Amino acid sequence: MPSSVPTWDELLGSASRSAVHLEMRDSYAVDYETGPFADWRAGVHLDPEDRESWWRPWHSLITDTVARGVVVRRARIVSEPVSEYTRFLYDGTFKNIVAGEQVRWLPRRRASDIALPGNDYWLIDDRLIRWNHFTGDGASAGGEISEDPAAAKLCADAFEAVWERAVPHENYKIS
């Protein structure tokens, strides 16, 4: 296993066919006092038409990746009713879609019989995994790279099972 984790530019730049991301937490490192989540909680909502106000280098990276013919898909497994943080993610998902990602949502109850890895991950071309580790409160605990074929197969199979059951973003309604 390589000891260093490539940058996102390197990781997505290495993709030739696919990049999939499975998210399974109901919240990630949340600063309730400052930042985008705090702004959203205070009623600030991004205007999809005002791209300059929300476009970030990440969106350019996704757009460039998709332009090379790489299919980028993101699936989120969420508890229902959804957490406040998931509502925040949902409201901002238009940014992922504008950048070129396909996004789907799967209620956690519908994932009970799917064999899932223990961590969120990105899987590049069904062979290279970037595990995303988190602390109990959702802060990043760093990434890890693996090219283990058995783990890559688990991730690929899990993602496809989730994707098949999940609801496309435009059809998923949160209550």
Secondary structure as UniProt FT lines:
FT   HELIX           8..13
FT   STRAND          18..23
FT   HELIX           36..41
FT   TURN            42..43
FT   TURN            48..49
FT   HELIX           51..54
FT   HELIX           57..67
FT   TURN            68..69
FT   STRAND          71..78
FT   HELIX           84..99
FT   STRAND          102..107
FT   HELIX           108..111
FT   TURN            112..113
FT   STRAND          120..124
FT   TURN            125..127
FT   STRAND          128..134
FT   TURN            136..137
FT   STRAND          140..146
FT   HELIX           149..165
FT   STRAND          167..168
FT   HELIX           169..171
//
